[in-house]
Amino acid sequence: MPRARPKRKGSTARLRETGQFLNAQRRYERYVELARAKALTGDYVAAENYLQHAEHYLRSMQARQAPDPLRK
């Protein structure tokens, strides 16, 4: 029976966190661009909706960058 490899929490975990940050950044930029496009067509309700989505991803990115007060 093959031995199970121990799971490592090293560079893979950091890469995953970085990937999630970049994904949030891309989504933020996408929603801002969608909001601009809707505002240019005069659909301000849809533009506001997209801006609210963008704000969610902005907060997500800010939370990841904030230092964890419990870690030293």
N, C-alpha and C positions, 0 to 999 in steps of 0.2 A: 504494500500500500504506500503510495507516494506521500511524502511529508508535506504538510501545508506550510507555505511560506508565511512568516510573520508580516503583518501589514506595517509598512513604514509611514510615518507621518513626518516627512521631511520636505524635499523639494516638490513632490507631487502635490501636497496640500497647499504649498505656497503658489504653485502654478495654477491650481484650481481657483484660489482666491483672486489671483491676478486676472485670470480669465473672466471671472464673474464681475470684477471691477470694469474690465474693458467692455464686457457685454452691457453692463449698466450704462456706461458712457455712450456706447453706440446707440442704445435705445433712447437715452436722453436727447442726443443730437437728432435722432430720427423724429421724435415727437415734437421737438422745437421746429424742425423744418416743416412738418405737417401742419403745425399751428400757423406758421407764416403763410403757407399756401392757402389755408382756409381763410385767414384774415384778408389776404389779397382778393379773394373772391367775394368777400363781404359776409361770410358765414362766421360771425363772431362767437356764436354759441359753440360751434364745433372747434373753433380755435381755442377757446377757453378750456374746453374738455381736453384737447391735446396738451395744453400747457399744464394742466393738473397732472396728467400722466407723466410729463417731463419732470415736474417737481418731485414726484415720487422717486424717480431714478436719481435725481440730484441729491435728495436726502439719503438715499441708499449709499451713494458714493461718499458723501460726507461722513456717514456713520462708519464706513470702513476705514476712513483715513483718520478718524479721531483716536487718540491714544486710549487704551483700555486702562482705567484707573486701578483695576485690580491686579494688573501685571506689573512686575518690577523689572 
